[in-house]
Amino acid sequence: MSDGPHPLDAGFFARARDRLRSRAEAAGLDGLLLLRAPNLAYATGLFLSANERPMGVWLPVDGEPILMLPGLERENAAGTGLSDSRFYEEFPGEVPPVLWMLDQIGHQRVGIDALDAALLDAVRDKVSALDLTDHAMAARTIKEPEEIALTVEAASFADLFLTHLHAAAGDIITAGGTEADLMADAMAHARSALLAKHKQAFAGTPMGITASVHSGPRAALPHGAVLERVPQPGETLIAGIGASIGGYHAESGVTLIVGEISGQQRRIMEAMEACNDAAIAACAARRTCTEANNAALDALRDAGLGDAIRHRIGHGMGLEGHEAPWLAPGDPTQIQTHMIFSNEPGVYRPDLDGYRTINTMIVTENGVDVPSRFQANTPIDARTIAI
């Protein structure tokens, strides 16, 4: 077994089901039918790729869960430890699978986390009451210690990518290497380290690294493509990295300068650092998600960079790389202990350059922990690539 955190065990999933039953009972329901893949994973430990064949688990307030899957997943069901597993033949089937699931459950007060609108009328005919709130997502926003440990470990490998990129980029660019070369080199380094440490222990659970590296004027695109383009002296180079272990995600990211950093570049990066710090302070103060977004982005506006803002300050992370709650306009969620967010100041100047940094934030009893360490360990003036 590897050092560090371990895959979530049967006890975790049993406790998750208890939390979900309590939410169902508080909502006046007989149970929850979970259809979304991350909710299914949260309640059962079953990590299967979402496809056209619906998968579900029924969590009654009273009684045992019922796992309901397409027949080809029969062997995978055995690994959950749930005693009642039922299978439909195939999709789309004579009876749509979700309606088949409701037939298995019976005429009850049911909460469903996601539903095709085309099935709405038929579903209403099969239940005594229907609640389309995603109660599982609400439960998932507050992480347990085991989930937090996986997030912290994932962040260390996102940082490892950045550390290697920072060290190797000068030689690669000097030799004519492109954005794609930079990404491939750092990806190979971080991924090999991840697999060497965790491949055996985490077999069968989602684990990996995703990355983007883009530079110059195309860095002004928040979702810029990675090209066969050689970064040039004086340009910004954005690296954004996501890592996952045991199904749980973290992010780290930084903006580096190819060659020497200019006074203007330093001022922008200082404004982004103030933005990052304002987001941390707002989360530590347990403000609402919208208020945290506004407080963070006000730091960029105060620096005269309001016109260069293109996106919110952050999003929740867990079993999904992007999940609720959202540090964004329109999300009134009160920030609570053990929520996990990305913190992503961004400045984008079309046809000129772009800047983005990313930290993972974990709200704690006493403030905010930041397991993403690359920025803390690499001050602004050190974020250069010598060529």
C-alpha positions as CSV (number, residue, x, y, z in Angstrom):
1,M,0.0,0.0,0.0
2,S,1.3,3.5,-0.9
3,D,2.0,6.2,1.7
4,G,-0.6,8.9,2.1
5,P,-4.3,8.7,1.7
6,H,-6.2,5.6,0.7
7,P,-9.3,5.0,-1.4
8,L,-12.6,5.6,0.3
9,D,-13.8,2.5,2.1
10,A,-17.2,0.8,2.7
11,G,-17.6,2.7,5.9
12,F,-17.4,6.1,4.1
13,F,-20.1,5.1,1.6
14,A,-22.4,3.7,4.4
15,R,-22.0,7.1,6.2
16,A,-22.7,8.9,3.0
17,R,-25.9,6.9,2.5
18,D,-27.0,7.8,6.1
19,R,-26.5,11.5,5.4
20,L,-28.6,11.2,2.2
21,R,-31.4,9.4,4.0
22,S,-31.5,12.1,6.6
23,R,-31.8,14.7,3.9
24,A,-34.6,12.8,2.2
25,E,-36.5,12.5,5.5
26,A,-36.0,16.2,6.3
27,A,-37.5,17.0,2.8
28,G,-40.6,14.8,3.5
29,L,-39.6,12.2,1.0
30,D,-39.6,8.4,1.2
31,G,-36.2,8.3,-0.5
32,L,-33.8,9.5,-3.1
33,L,-33.3,8.0,-6.6
34,L,-29.7,9.1,-7.6
35,L,-29.0,9.0,-11.4
36,R,-26.1,11.3,-11.8
37,A,-22.8,9.4,-12.0
38,P,-20.9,11.4,-9.3
39,N,-23.9,11.0,-6.9
40,L,-23.9,7.3,-7.6
41,A,-20.2,7.2,-6.8
42,Y,-20.7,9.2,-3.6
43,A,-23.4,6.8,-2.3
44,T,-22.0,3.5,-3.5
45,G,-18.3,3.8,-4.5
46,L,-19.2,2.7,-8.0
47,F,-17.1,4.7,-10.4
48,L,-18.4,3.9,-13.9
49,S,-18.2,6.1,-17.0
50,A,-21.5,7.9,-17.7
51,N,-23.0,6.8,-20.9
52,E,-26.4,6.5,-22.6
53,R,-27.4,3.6,-20.3
54,P,-28.9,5.1,-17.1
55,M,-27.6,3.8,-13.7
56,G,-29.3,4.5,-10.4
57,V,-29.5,3.8,-6.7
58,W,-32.6,4.0,-4.6
59,L,-31.9,5.2,-1.0
60,P,-35.1,4.8,1.0
61,V,-35.4,6.5,4.3
62,D,-36.3,3.1,5.7
63,G,-35.0,-0.1,4.2
64,E,-32.1,-1.2,2.2
65,P,-30.7,0.5,-1.0
66,I,-31.5,-0.9,-4.4
67,L,-28.8,-0.6,-7.0
68,M,-30.3,-0.6,-10.5
69,L,-28.0,-0.9,-13.5
70,P,-27.9,-2.2,-17.1
71,G,-27.2,-5.9,-17.3
72,L,-23.7,-5.5,-18.7
73,E,-22.6,-3.9,-15.4
74,R,-23.7,-7.0,-13.4
75,E,-20.2,-7.9,-12.3
76,N,-19.4,-4.3,-11.3
77,A,-22.4,-4.3,-9.0
78,A,-20.9,-7.0,-6.9
79,G,-18.0,-4.7,-5.8
80,T,-20.4,-2.3,-4.0
81,G,-21.4,-4.6,-1.2
82,L,-25.0,-3.7,-1.6
83,S,-27.2,-6.7,-1.2
84,D,-30.1,-5.7,-3.6
85,S,-29.0,-5.2,-7.2
86,R,-31.4,-5.3,-10.1
87,F,-30.7,-5.1,-13.8
88,Y,-32.5,-4.1,-16.9
89,E,-31.8,-5.6,-20.3
90,E,-30.7,-2.8,-22.5
91,F,-31.1,0.8,-23.5
92,P,-33.4,2.3,-24.8
93,G,-35.6,-0.7,-24.1
94,E,-39.3,-1.2,-24.4
95,V,-39.7,0.7,-21.1
96,P,-37.3,3.6,-20.5
97,P,-34.8,2.5,-17.8
98,V,-35.7,5.4,-15.4
99,L,-39.4,4.4,-15.6
100,W,-38.3,0.8,-15.0
101,M,-36.4,1.9,-11.9
102,L,-39.5,3.7,-10.6
103,D,-41.5,0.5,-11.1
104,Q,-39.0,-1.3,-8.9
105,I,-39.3,1.4,-6.2
106,G,-43.1,1.6,-6.2
107,H,-45.5,4.6,-5.8
108,Q,-43.7,6.8,-3.3
109,R,-42.5,10.3,-2.6
110,V,-39.3,10.4,-4.5
111,G,-36.5,12.8,-5.0
112,I,-34.6,12.5,-8.3
113,D,-31.3,14.3,-8.8
114,A,-31.6,14.7,-12.6
115,L,-34.4,13.9,-15.1
116,D,-34.9,14.1,-18.8
117,A,-37.7,16.6,-19.4
118,A,-39.2,14.2,-21.9
119,L,-39.9,11.7,-19.1
120,L,-41.4,14.2,-16.7
121,D,-45.1,13.5,-17.2
122,A,-44.5,9.7,-17.2
123,V,-42.5,10.0,-14.0
124,R,-45.2,12.0,-12.3
125,D,-47.7,9.3,-13.0
126,K,-45.5,6.7,-11.2
127,V,-44.8,8.6,-7.9
128,S,-47.0,10.1,-5.3
129,A,-44.8,13.2,-5.0
130,L,-41.7,14.3,-7.0
131,D,-38.8,16.5,-5.8
132,L,-36.2,17.4,-8.5
133,T,-33.7,18.9,-6.0
134,D,-30.2,17.4,-6.2
135,H,-30.0,16.6,-2.5
136,A,-26.9,14.5,-3.0
137,M,-25.0,17.5,-4.5
138,A,-26.0,19.5,-1.5
139,A,-24.6,16.8,0.8
140,R,-21.4,16.6,-1.3
141,T,-20.6,20.3,-0.8
142,I,-19.4,19.6,2.7
143,K,-16.4,17.3,2.5
144,E,-15.4,14.6,5.0
145,P,-11.8,14.2,6.2
146,E,-11.2,11.3,3.9
147,E,-12.3,13.4,0.9
148,I,-10.1,16.3,2.0
149,A,-7.1,14.1,2.3
150,L,-7.6,13.0,-1.3
151,T,-7.9,16.6,-2.5
152,V,-4.7,17.6,-0.7
153,E,-2.8,14.7,-2.3
154,A,-4.2,15.6,-5.8
155,A,-3.1,19.2,-5.4
156,S,0.5,18.0,-4.7
157,F,0.7,16.4,-8.2
158,A,-0.8,19.5,-9.9
159,D,2.0,21.4,-8.2
160,L,4.5,18.8,-9.3
161,F,3.6,19.5,-12.9
162,L,4.2,23.3,-12.4
163,T,7.5,22.7,-10.6
164,H,8.8,20.6,-13.4
165,L,7.5,23.0,-16.1
166,H,9.2,25.9,-14.3
167,A,12.5,24.1,-14.1
168,A,12.5,22.7,-17.6
169,A,10.8,25.3,-19.8
170,G,13.9,27.4,-20.4
171,D,15.8,24.5,-22.0
172,I,12.8,23.3,-24.0
173,I,12.0,26.7,-25.4
174,T,15.7,27.5,-26.2
175,A,15.8,24.3,-28.2
176,G,12.7,25.3,-30.2
177,G,10.1,23.5,-28.1
178,T,6.5,24.5,-28.4
179,E,3.6,24.8,-25.9
180,A,2.7,21.2,-26.8
181,D,6.3,20.1,-26.0
182,L,6.2,21.9,-22.7
183,M,2.9,20.3,-21.7
184,A,4.0,16.8,-22.8
185,D,7.3,17.0,-20.9
186,A,5.7,18.1,-17.6
187,M,2.7,15.8,-18.0
188,A,5.0,12.8,-18.4
189,H,6.9,13.8,-15.3
190,A,3.9,14.4,-13.1
191,R,1.9,11.4,-14.4
192,S,4.7,9.0,-13.9
193,A,5.2,10.2,-10.4
194,L,1.5,9.9,-9.7
195,L,1.3,6.3,-11.0
196,A,4.5,5.2,-9.3
197,K,3.0,6.3,-5.9
198,H,-0.7,5.5,-6.3
199,K,-1.4,3.2,-9.2
200,Q,-1.7,0.0,-7.2
201,A,-3.7,1.4,-4.3
202,F,-6.1,3.4,-6.4
203,A,-6.7,0.9,-9.2
204,G,-10.3,1.1,-10.3
205,T,-10.9,4.6,-9.2
206,P,-10.5,7.8,-11.3
207,M,-6.9,9.1,-11.2
208,G,-5.0,11.3,-13.6
209,I,-3.8,14.7,-14.7
210,T,-5.1,17.2,-17.2
211,A,-3.3,20.4,-18.3
212,S,-3.2,23.3,-20.6
213,V,-0.2,25.4,-21.5
214,H,-0.7,28.4,-23.8
215,S,1.3,31.6,-24.4
216,G,1.4,35.1,-25.9
217,P,-1.7,36.6,-27.5
218,R,-3.5,33.3,-27.2
219,A,-3.1,33.4,-23.5
220,A,-5.9,36.1,-23.6
221,L,-8.3,33.2,-24.3
222,P,-9.4,31.8,-20.9
223,H,-9.7,28.3,-22.6
224,G,-6.9,28.7,-25.0
225,A,-5.8,25.7,-27.1
226,V,-2.4,24.2,-26.7
227,L,-0.5,24.8,-30.0
228,E,2.7,23.9,-31.8
229,R,3.8,27.4,-31.0
230,V,7.2,28.4,-29.5
231,P,6.7,31.0,-26.7
232,Q,8.6,34.2,-27.3
233,P,10.7,36.4,-25.0
234,G,8.6,38.8,-23.0
235,E,5.4,36.8,-23.4
236,T,3.2,35.4,-20.6
237,L,2.8,31.6,-20.4
238,I,-0.3,30.2,-18.6
239,A,-0.3,26.7,-17.2
240,G,-3.5,25.4,-15.6
241,I,-3.4,21.9,-14.1
242,G,-6.1,19.6,-12.7
243,A,-5.2,16.4,-10.9
244,S,-7.5,13.7,-9.5
245,I,-6.9,10.8,-7.1
246,G,-9.6,8.4,-5.9
247,G,-12.1,10.4,-7.9
248,Y,-11.4,13.7,-6.1
249,H,-10.1,16.7,-7.9
250,A,-7.7,19.6,-7.2
251,E,-6.2,22.4,-9.3
252,S,-3.1,24.5,-9.4
253,G,-2.0,27.0,-12.0
254,V,0.4,29.9,-12.6
255,T,1.4,32.5,-15.1
256,L,5.1,32.5,-16.0
257,I,7.0,35.2,-18.0
258,V,9.4,34.1,-20.8
259,G,12.6,36.0,-20.1
260,E,12.6,39.1,-17.8
261,I,9.4,40.3,-16.1
262,S,8.4,43.9,-17.0
263,G,7.1,46.5,-14.6
264,Q,3.6,46.3,-16.1
265,Q,3.6,42.5,-15.9
266,R,4.6,42.6,-12.3
267,R,1.8,45.1,-11.5
268,I,-0.8,42.9,-13.1
269,M,0.5,39.8,-11.2
270,E,0.5,41.8,-8.0
271,A,-3.2,42.7,-8.6
272,M,-4.0,39.0,-9.2
273,E,-2.3,38.1,-5.9
274,A,-4.5,40.7,-4.2
275,C,-7.5,39.1,-5.9
276,N,-6.4,35.6,-4.7
277,D,-6.0,36.9,-1.2
278,A,-9.4,38.6,-1.2
279,A,-11.0,35.4,-2.2
280,I,-9.3,33.5,0.7
281,A,-10.3,36.2,3.2
282,A,-14.0,36.1,2.0
283,C,-14.1,32.3,2.3
284,A,-12.5,32.5,5.8
285,A,-15.1,35.0,6.8
286,R,-17.9,32.6,5.7
287,R,-19.4,35.1,3.3
288,T,-21.8,34.0,0.5
289,C,-20.4,32.6,-2.7
290,T,-21.5,35.7,-4.6
291,E,-20.0,38.0,-2.1
292,A,-16.7,36.1,-2.2
293,N,-16.7,36.4,-6.0
294,N,-17.4,40.1,-5.8
295,A,-14.7,40.8,-3.1
296,A,-12.1,39.0,-5.1
297,L,-12.8,40.6,-8.5
298,D,-13.0,44.0,-6.9
299,A,-9.3,43.7,-6.3
300,L,-8.8,43.6,-10.1
301,R,-11.2,46.4,-10.7
302,D,-9.4,48.5,-8.1
303,A,-6.2,47.9,-10.1
304,G,-7.9,49.2,-13.3
305,L,-8.3,45.8,-14.8
306,G,-12.1,45.5,-14.7
307,D,-12.3,45.4,-18.5
308,A,-9.9,42.4,-18.6
309,I,-12.1,40.1,-16.3
310,R,-13.7,37.2,-18.2
311,H,-14.9,34.8,-15.6
312,R,-15.9,34.2,-12.0
313,I,-13.3,33.7,-9.3
314,G,-13.9,30.0,-8.7
315,H,-16.0,26.8,-8.4
316,G,-16.5,23.9,-6.0
317,M,-14.4,20.8,-6.5
318,G,-14.8,17.2,-5.4
319,L,-16.0,14.2,-7.3
320,E,-16.4,16.6,-10.2
321,G,-13.7,19.0,-11.3
322,H,-16.3,21.7,-11.5
323,E,-19.2,21.4,-9.1
324,A,-21.4,23.4,-6.9
325,P,-21.2,25.7,-5.0
326,W,-20.0,28.4,-7.4
327,L,-18.0,31.4,-6.4
328,A,-19.9,33.4,-9.0
329,P,-22.8,35.8,-9.5
330,G,-26.1,34.2,-8.7
331,D,-25.0,31.7,-6.0
332,P,-26.2,32.8,-2.6
333,T,-24.8,29.7,-0.8
334,Q,-23.2,30.5,2.5
335,I,-19.6,29.3,2.6
336,Q,-19.2,26.6,5.3
337,T,-16.4,24.7,6.9
338,H,-15.0,21.8,4.7
339,M,-16.2,23.3,1.4
340,I,-13.5,23.1,-1.3
341,F,-13.1,25.7,-4.0
342,S,-10.8,26.8,-6.8
343,N,-9.4,30.3,-6.7
344,E,-8.7,31.6,-10.2
345,P,-7.8,35.2,-10.7
346,G,-7.7,35.9,-14.4
347,V,-6.7,38.9,-16.5
348,Y,-7.2,38.7,-20.3
349,R,-6.1,41.4,-22.7
350,P,-7.2,40.4,-26.3
351,D,-4.5,40.3,-28.9
352,L,-1.9,41.1,-26.2
353,D,-1.6,38.6,-23.4
354,G,-3.3,36.8,-20.5
355,Y,-2.7,35.9,-16.9
356,R,-4.3,33.3,-14.6
357,T,-3.3,31.7,-11.4
358,I,-5.1,28.8,-9.7
359,N,-5.1,27.6,-6.1
360,T,-7.2,25.0,-4.3
361,M,-8.9,26.3,-1.2
362,I,-10.2,24.2,1.7
363,V,-12.4,26.1,4.2
364,T,-11.4,25.0,7.7
365,E,-12.7,25.6,11.2
366,N,-10.1,28.4,11.6
367,G,-9.8,29.9,8.1
368,V,-8.7,28.5,4.8
369,D,-6.0,26.0,3.9
370,V,-4.3,26.2,0.5
371,P,-2.8,22.8,-0.5
372,S,-1.7,24.2,-3.8
373,R,1.8,25.4,-2.8
374,F,3.5,26.4,-6.1
375,Q,2.6,30.0,-5.9
376,A,3.5,30.3,-2.2
377,N,6.9,28.7,-2.9
378,T,7.5,30.8,-6.0
379,P,7.1,34.5,-5.5
380,I,6.2,36.8,-8.4
381,D,9.7,37.8,-9.3
382,A,10.7,34.1,-9.5
383,R,8.0,33.3,-12.0
384,T,10.2,33.7,-15.0
385,I,11.6,31.3,-17.6
386,A,15.3,31.9,-18.3
387,I,16.1,31.7,-22.0
